[in-house]
Amino acid sequence: MAKIKIAQNPTFAAIVLVPRIGAEPASVQFQFRYMDRVALSAMFDRWNKARDAWAEKAQKDGATWEEVTTGEIALQTEQLGDIVTGWDLEDEFSAEAIADLVRTCTGAPKAVIDAYQAAYSPARLGN
């Protein structure tokens, strides 16, 4: 019987199908930051508060599409910065590269966050 330690590794890898406009999604390995359940829930609380605050401000102030998009890019860049520690892309991993990915690959933030969340799903046990 294999023995494991209770403590998780500080990072883990997962494949993300990164959507590409006019092409098939690209299979890219991302390195993610592990968080325990309390840290993970605190991060999601922070993300939800930021999203809700931005949505309220955009509605109240009558934001333009450009302002809404800029706010969404900023939030998604922060989100990926919270969870991604590296990747197997031609572009070197950096905060600026994360912002470029979010700005140019519309579906990438959702794909990355979904892959991160799926790694924590009990349904993955035994797969």
C-alpha positions, 0 to 999 in steps of 0.5 A, a space after each residue: 500500500 502506497 504511503 502519502 503525506 497529508 501535506 500537498 505539494 505547493 504546486 501542481 500541473 494540469 492541462 488546459 485547452 486554450 481556445 484559439 480564434 480560427 483554430 483548434 484549442 491548444 493543449 497547454 500544461 499550466 503549473 498551478 499554486 495549491 491552496 488549502 480549503 480555507 485559502 481557496 474559499 477566501 480567494 473565491 470570496 475576494 474574486 466574487 467581491 471584486 466582480 460584484 463591486 465592478 459590476 455595480 460600479 459599471 451599472 451605476 456609472 453607465 460604463 462603456 463597453 471599453 471600460 467594462 472590458 478593461 475592468 474584466 481584463 484587470 480582474 481576470 489578470 489578477 485571478 490568473 496571477 493568484 493561481 498560475 505559477 508557470 506554463 508551457 507556452 513559447 512566451 516566458 511566464 511573467 505578470 506581463 505575459 499573463 496580462 497579454 494572455 488575458 487581453 488577447 485570448 478571450 476564452 483563456 481565463 475561463 479555461 484556465 480557471 475551470 481547469 484549476 477548479 476541476 483539479 480540486 473536484 472530488 470527481 477527479 479522484 480515481 481518474 
